[in-house]
Amino acid sequence: MPTIAVLALQGCVERHRPHVEAAGARFLTAKTPADFEQADAFILPGGESTTMLKLIAAFDLEAPLARAFAAKPVWGICAGTILMAETVLNPPQRSFGVLPITVLRNGYGRQLDSAEGEVDGYAVSYIRAPVIDEVHADVETRATRNGKPVWIVAAPHMATTFHAELTLDFPSPMHRAFVDLVRAHYKP
């Protein structure tokens, strides 16, 4: 059974537990390099990407996370998608650059512009969501909103601009898809 770690520096962490466990994986909150070593995969949760970057720098986690993200499956959600993107705009911001995409921060607007929607018949939330503005040819788009990708996969990495963890129907199709992706790359 793979262990999926949710980076627990800031943002929505605990809401992933019932989804991960219902999808057949172990849940781990991860804050330290020792935690990263126990993980077979990572979820970078929604939250505030600039705050996450400040905490990553303050705790000297950038190098250990970069090594882990290069070697293991990662799912970026909302702010996590920003942290994974190769290029971040609106305004420009550094990132781990593990996904060949360009994102626009707060692309759908401010907090007041947050919205509910459905992806594959599952209720999701767009909260100050980024817009995936550009994807490279080797990126699979699994869902779109207003003509823009909102769920993409470039194995072993996945990203969503929406929150699936807030819906209390376990597991979400996205958590199930990520656990399947992790299993495809899992080496116990």
Summary of the structure (lengths in Angstrom):
residues: 188
radius of gyration: 14.8
end to end distance: 8.3
largest distance: 44.3
contacts: 664
relative contact order: 0.18
helix: 30%
strand: 33%
